[in-house]
């Protein structure tokens, strides 16, 4: 399942990205309200976790603009505000659920699963490249019909690349959207994970479906 996390607190964002990834969710992170709104308006997500206290646009503004634009993505509002008027404002503004910080991660998961069950009729379609297929609903990936044994992080990386198929994605984008880290020019984390993923999905003697774009990042075969 694909989750948009709109959260500017680096510690919270890192914790949620890691925890959700370990549970099999593909997490994309937006660090301010304007970017979060643009992502909601332009890309399909199964659910959005939306903080209220955000730079540029606050969560209530993001929610209002998204619903005004007919965005149907279920939204869980996540905030430190616990006043009744804030909860009412969020729910009346189009939020599907509301969770106050601090919270138990297990409760967050339970609420996400409940949202997904209620919106289960809008399941995303499998993603494909050549004979490689990733099914985000059943959380399985195959090549030529053979099941691929991917870790949760490898699955999230593959899903991100497939959703941006044909586009060049930088290492900093992958660090941010898949791993929830800020850009660090000294790390080779992305290269290591891409290399490990290639070992799982590529065929011996054939070109990799993941192309290295020298000096920039990677691109999933767009053909």
Secondary structure, DSSP 4 states (H G I P E B T S, - for coil): -EEEEE---HHHHHHHHHHHHHTT-EEEEESSHHHHHHHHHHS--SEEEEESS-SSS-HHHHHHHHHHTT---EEEEEES---HHHHHHHHHTT-SEEEESS--HHHHHHHHHHHHHHTGGGPPPPEEETTEEEETTTTEEEETTEEP---HHHHHHHHHHHHTTTSEEEHHHHIIIII-----TT--HHHHHHHHHHHHH--TTS--SEEEETTTEEEE---
